[in-house]
């Protein structure tokens, strides 16, 4: 005899395409890593947060470190792309500085708190993690360096030094702003930091003999 058609049925979990499942797992892992740090996070917690079994999780990521590194790669690429995008978004150098500063503040202020994985990781001593964190610094500096060279004709070593100052000031200021409770409104904080950086970088002459433009306050 067959069971009555109206009887209770066991619901099967939704089968997602592999790319969608991977995205889901990364989102769940990010929440757990941000909340607990790498060492205290467990694959059981991540699987539970994602609503999948541990075997499903391991089908996509062989271990916790691989999962963490995949998240780092995603967010490292994102901040580098934001800074590079700021350099390409406008021919106006003042706007480029403002855009670069905004990129750092946006990254720090995002509700996902992904910045903790990149800048506050409890796994910084791991060579693979350290390599990715250093790649963020190098990638952002390279994006700014290219623009400085093309606009001023400075030597590569000179341009790179200036770019490191810009990226370092923007990044440190954004971290300080967040750690101190966002006491200054975000737009005002961005403008203050951008004004400070601009007053220094604007004094370097553009190719052709003019200066980058001694702008007054950035507002």
C-alpha positions as a Markdown table, in Angstrom:
| # | Residue | x | y | z |
|---|---|---|---|---|
| 1 | Unk | 0.0 | 0.0 | 0.0 |
| 2 | Unk | 1.1 | 3.5 | -0.7 |
| 3 | Unk | 1.1 | 6.3 | 1.8 |
| 4 | Unk | -1.8 | 8.7 | 1.6 |
| 5 | Unk | -0.9 | 11.7 | -0.6 |
| 6 | Unk | -1.9 | 14.1 | 2.1 |
| 7 | Unk | 0.6 | 12.6 | 4.7 |
| 8 | Unk | 3.5 | 14.5 | 6.2 |
| 9 | Unk | 6.6 | 14.8 | 3.9 |
| 10 | Unk | 10.2 | 15.6 | 4.9 |
| 11 | Unk | 11.4 | 18.8 | 3.4 |
| 12 | Unk | 14.6 | 18.6 | 1.5 |
| 13 | Unk | 17.2 | 21.3 | 1.7 |
| 14 | Unk | 17.3 | 23.6 | -1.3 |
| 15 | Unk | 20.0 | 22.7 | -3.8 |
| 16 | Unk | 22.0 | 25.7 | -4.8 |
| 17 | Unk | 24.3 | 26.1 | -7.8 |
| 18 | Unk | 27.9 | 25.7 | -6.6 |
| 19 | Unk | 28.8 | 29.4 | -6.9 |
| 20 | Unk | 25.7 | 30.4 | -4.9 |
| 21 | Unk | 26.4 | 27.8 | -2.2 |
| 22 | Unk | 30.0 | 29.1 | -2.0 |
| 23 | Unk | 28.8 | 32.7 | -1.6 |
| 24 | Unk | 26.4 | 31.5 | 1.1 |
| 25 | Unk | 29.1 | 29.7 | 3.0 |
| 26 | Unk | 31.5 | 32.7 | 2.8 |
| 27 | Unk | 28.8 | 35.0 | 4.2 |
| 28 | Unk | 28.1 | 32.7 | 7.1 |
| 29 | Unk | 31.8 | 32.2 | 7.8 |
| 30 | Unk | 32.4 | 36.0 | 7.7 |
| 31 | Unk | 29.8 | 36.5 | 10.4 |
| 32 | Unk | 31.4 | 33.8 | 12.6 |
| 33 | Unk | 34.9 | 35.0 | 12.1 |
| 34 | Unk | 34.0 | 38.6 | 12.7 |
| 35 | Unk | 32.1 | 37.7 | 15.9 |
| 36 | Unk | 34.6 | 35.2 | 17.4 |
| 37 | Unk | 38.0 | 35.6 | 15.6 |
| 38 | Unk | 39.7 | 32.8 | 13.7 |
| 39 | Unk | 40.9 | 30.7 | 16.7 |
| 40 | Unk | 37.5 | 30.6 | 18.5 |
| 41 | Unk | 35.5 | 30.0 | 15.4 |
| 42 | Unk | 34.5 | 26.4 | 14.6 |
| 43 | Unk | 33.5 | 24.8 | 11.4 |
| 44 | Unk | 30.4 | 23.5 | 13.2 |
| 45 | Unk | 29.3 | 27.0 | 14.0 |
| 46 | Unk | 29.8 | 28.1 | 10.3 |
| 47 | Unk | 27.9 | 25.1 | 9.0 |
| 48 | Unk | 25.1 | 25.8 | 11.5 |
| 49 | Unk | 25.0 | 29.5 | 10.5 |
| 50 | Unk | 24.8 | 28.6 | 6.9 |
| 51 | Unk | 22.1 | 26.0 | 7.5 |
| 52 | Unk | 24.1 | 23.2 | 5.9 |
| 53 | Unk | 25.8 | 20.0 | 7.1 |
| 54 | Unk | 29.5 | 19.9 | 7.8 |
| 55 | Unk | 30.1 | 17.5 | 4.8 |
| 56 | Unk | 28.5 | 20.1 | 2.5 |
| 57 | Unk | 30.9 | 22.8 | 4.0 |
| 58 | Unk | 33.9 | 20.5 | 3.5 |
| 59 | Unk | 32.9 | 19.9 | -0.1 |
| 60 | Unk | 33.7 | 23.6 | -0.8 |
| 61 | Unk | 36.5 | 24.3 | 1.7 |
| 62 | Unk | 38.8 | 21.6 | 2.9 |
| 63 | Unk | 39.5 | 23.4 | 6.2 |
| 64 | Unk | 39.0 | 26.5 | 8.3 |
| 65 | Unk | 42.1 | 28.2 | 7.1 |
| 66 | Unk | 41.1 | 27.8 | 3.4 |
| 67 | Unk | 37.8 | 29.3 | 4.2 |
| 68 | Unk | 39.4 | 32.2 | 6.0 |
| 69 | Unk | 41.9 | 32.8 | 3.2 |
| 70 | Unk | 39.1 | 32.9 | 0.7 |
| 71 | Unk | 37.3 | 35.6 | 2.7 |
| 72 | Unk | 40.6 | 37.6 | 3.0 |
| 73 | Unk | 41.1 | 37.4 | -0.8 |
| 74 | Unk | 37.7 | 38.7 | -1.4 |
| 75 | Unk | 38.0 | 41.7 | 0.9 |
| 76 | Unk | 41.6 | 42.5 | 0.0 |
| 77 | Unk | 40.7 | 42.7 | -3.6 |
| 78 | Unk | 37.7 | 44.9 | -2.7 |
| 79 | Unk | 39.7 | 47.6 | -0.9 |
| 80 | Unk | 42.4 | 47.6 | -3.6 |
| 81 | Unk | 39.7 | 48.0 | -6.3 |
| 82 | Unk | 38.1 | 50.9 | -4.4 |
| 83 | Unk | 41.3 | 52.8 | -4.1 |
| 84 | Unk | 42.2 | 52.1 | -7.8 |
| 85 | Unk | 38.7 | 53.1 | -8.8 |
| 86 | Unk | 39.1 | 56.4 | -6.9 |
| 87 | Unk | 42.3 | 57.1 | -9.0 |
| 88 | Unk | 40.4 | 56.4 | -12.2 |
| 89 | Unk | 37.1 | 58.1 | -11.4 |
| 90 | Unk | 38.2 | 61.6 | -12.1 |
| 91 | Unk | 41.0 | 63.6 | -13.8 |
| 92 | Unk | 40.9 | 66.0 | -10.9 |
| 93 | Unk | 43.5 | 65.2 | -8.3 |
| 94 | Unk | 41.6 | 66.7 | -5.4 |
| 95 | Unk | 38.7 | 64.5 | -6.2 |
| 96 | Unk | 41.1 | 61.5 | -6.4 |
| 97 | Unk | 42.4 | 62.2 | -2.9 |
| 98 | Unk | 38.9 | 62.6 | -1.6 |
| 99 | Unk | 37.9 | 59.3 | -3.3 |
| 100 | Unk | 40.8 | 57.4 | -1.9 |
| 101 | Unk | 40.1 | 58.6 | 1.7 |
| 102 | Unk | 36.4 | 57.7 | 1.2 |
| 103 | Unk | 37.4 | 54.2 | 0.1 |
| 104 | Unk | 39.1 | 53.6 | 3.4 |
| 105 | Unk | 36.4 | 55.0 | 5.5 |
| 106 | Unk | 33.7 | 53.1 | 3.6 |
| 107 | Unk | 35.6 | 49.9 | 4.0 |
| 108 | Unk | 36.0 | 50.5 | 7.8 |
| 109 | Unk | 32.4 | 51.6 | 8.2 |
| 110 | Unk | 30.7 | 48.8 | 6.3 |
| 111 | Unk | 28.1 | 46.9 | 8.4 |
| 112 | Unk | 29.8 | 43.6 | 7.6 |
| 113 | Unk | 32.8 | 44.6 | 9.7 |
| 114 | Unk | 35.0 | 42.8 | 7.1 |
| 115 | Unk | 37.8 | 45.2 | 8.0 |
| 116 | Unk | 38.4 | 43.1 | 11.1 |
| 117 | Unk | 39.5 | 40.2 | 8.9 |
| 118 | Unk | 42.1 | 42.4 | 7.1 |
| 119 | Unk | 43.3 | 44.8 | 9.7 |
| 120 | Unk | 42.5 | 43.1 | 13.1 |
| 121 | Unk | 43.1 | 39.5 | 12.3 |
| 122 | Unk | 44.1 | 37.2 | 15.2 |
| 123 | Unk | 46.0 | 35.1 | 12.6 |
| 124 | Unk | 48.5 | 37.8 | 11.4 |
| 125 | Unk | 51.5 | 35.6 | 12.2 |
| 126 | Unk | 50.4 | 33.0 | 9.7 |
| 127 | Unk | 52.5 | 33.5 | 6.5 |
| 128 | Unk | 49.6 | 33.2 | 4.2 |
| 129 | Unk | 47.5 | 35.7 | 6.1 |
| 130 | Unk | 50.4 | 38.1 | 6.4 |
| 131 | Unk | 51.0 | 37.9 | 2.7 |
| 132 | Unk | 47.5 | 38.9 | 1.9 |
| 133 | Unk | 47.4 | 41.8 | 4.4 |
| 134 | Unk | 50.7 | 43.1 | 2.9 |
| 135 | Unk | 49.1 | 42.7 | -0.5 |
| 136 | Unk | 46.5 | 45.2 | 0.5 |
| 137 | Unk | 49.1 | 47.8 | 1.5 |
| 138 | Unk | 51.1 | 47.2 | -1.6 |
| 139 | Unk | 48.1 | 47.2 | -4.0 |
| 140 | Unk | 46.7 | 50.4 | -2.7 |
| 141 | Unk | 50.1 | 52.1 | -2.8 |
| 142 | Unk | 50.7 | 50.9 | -6.3 |
| 143 | Unk | 47.3 | 52.3 | -7.4 |
| 144 | Unk | 48.2 | 55.8 | -6.1 |
| 145 | Unk | 51.9 | 55.5 | -7.3 |
| 146 | Unk | 50.8 | 55.1 | -10.9 |
| 147 | Unk | 48.7 | 58.2 | -10.8 |
| 148 | Unk | 51.4 | 60.3 | -9.1 |
| 149 | Unk | 54.0 | 59.2 | -11.7 |
| 150 | Unk | 51.7 | 60.0 | -14.7 |
| 151 | Unk | 50.7 | 63.4 | -13.3 |
| 152 | Unk | 54.0 | 64.7 | -11.9 |
| 153 | Unk | 56.8 | 62.8 | -13.7 |
| 154 | Unk | 58.4 | 62.0 | -10.3 |
| 155 | Unk | 60.7 | 59.0 | -10.2 |
| 156 | Unk | 59.1 | 55.7 | -9.2 |
| 157 | Unk | 60.7 | 55.6 | -5.8 |
| 158 | Unk | 59.6 | 59.2 | -5.0 |
| 159 | Unk | 56.1 | 58.6 | -6.2 |
| 160 | Unk | 55.9 | 55.3 | -4.2 |
| 161 | Unk | 57.0 | 57.1 | -1.0 |
| 162 | Unk | 54.3 | 59.8 | -1.5 |
| 163 | Unk | 51.7 | 57.1 | -2.2 |
| 164 | Unk | 52.6 | 55.2 | 1.0 |
| 165 | Unk | 52.1 | 58.4 | 2.9 |
| 166 | Unk | 48.6 | 59.0 | 1.4 |
| 167 | Unk | 47.5 | 55.4 | 1.9 |
| 168 | Unk | 48.9 | 55.2 | 5.4 |
| 169 | Unk | 47.3 | 58.5 | 6.5 |
| 170 | Unk | 43.9 | 57.5 | 5.1 |
| 171 | Unk | 44.0 | 54.0 | 6.5 |
| 172 | Unk | 45.2 | 54.9 | 9.9 |
| 173 | Unk | 42.8 | 57.8 | 10.2 |
| 174 | Unk | 39.9 | 55.6 | 9.2 |
| 175 | Unk | 40.8 | 53.0 | 11.8 |
| 176 | Unk | 41.3 | 55.6 | 14.5 |
| 177 | Unk | 37.9 | 57.2 | 13.7 |
| 178 | Unk | 36.1 | 53.8 | 14.0 |
| 179 | Unk | 38.0 | 52.7 | 17.1 |
| 180 | Unk | 37.1 | 55.9 | 18.8 |
| 181 | Unk | 33.3 | 55.5 | 18.3 |
| 182 | Unk | 32.8 | 57.6 | 15.2 |
| 183 | Unk | 32.7 | 60.8 | 17.3 |
| 184 | Unk | 33.2 | 62.9 | 14.2 |
| 185 | Unk | 30.5 | 62.6 | 11.5 |
| 186 | Unk | 31.8 | 60.4 | 8.7 |
| 187 | Unk | 31.6 | 63.0 | 5.9 |
| 188 | Unk | 33.3 | 65.6 | 8.1 |
| 189 | Unk | 36.1 | 63.1 | 9.1 |
| 190 | Unk | 36.7 | 62.2 | 5.5 |
| 191 | Unk | 36.9 | 65.9 | 4.5 |
| 192 | Unk | 39.4 | 66.7 | 7.3 |
| 193 | Unk | 41.7 | 63.8 | 6.4 |
| 194 | Unk | 41.5 | 64.6 | 2.6 |
| 195 | Unk | 42.3 | 68.3 | 3.3 |
| 196 | Unk | 45.4 | 67.3 | 5.3 |
| 197 | Unk | 46.6 | 65.0 | 2.5 |
| 198 | Unk | 45.7 | 67.4 | -0.3 |
| 199 | Unk | 47.6 | 70.3 | 1.2 |
| 200 | Unk | 50.8 | 68.2 | 1.0 |
| 201 | Unk | 50.3 | 66.4 | -2.3 |
| 202 | Unk | 49.1 | 69.5 | -4.1 |
| 203 | Unk | 52.4 | 71.3 | -3.9 |
| 204 | Unk | 54.1 | 68.8 | -6.2 |
| 205 | Unk | 54.3 | 70.2 | -9.8 |
| 206 | Unk | 52.4 | 68.5 | -12.6 |
| 207 | Unk | 54.2 | 67.6 | -15.7 |
| 208 | Unk | 54.2 | 70.8 | -17.8 |
| 209 | Unk | 55.3 | 73.1 | -15.0 |
| 210 | Unk | 52.1 | 73.9 | -13.1 |
| 211 | Unk | 51.3 | 72.7 | -9.7 |
| 212 | Unk | 48.6 | 70.2 | -8.8 |
| 213 | Unk | 46.7 | 73.2 | -7.6 |
| 214 | Unk | 46.8 | 74.6 | -4.1 |
| 215 | Unk | 43.2 | 74.0 | -3.2 |
| 216 | Unk | 41.6 | 75.6 | -0.2 |
| 217 | Unk | 39.6 | 73.5 | 2.1 |
| 218 | Unk | 38.0 | 70.3 | 0.8 |
| 219 | Unk | 34.4 | 70.3 | 1.6 |
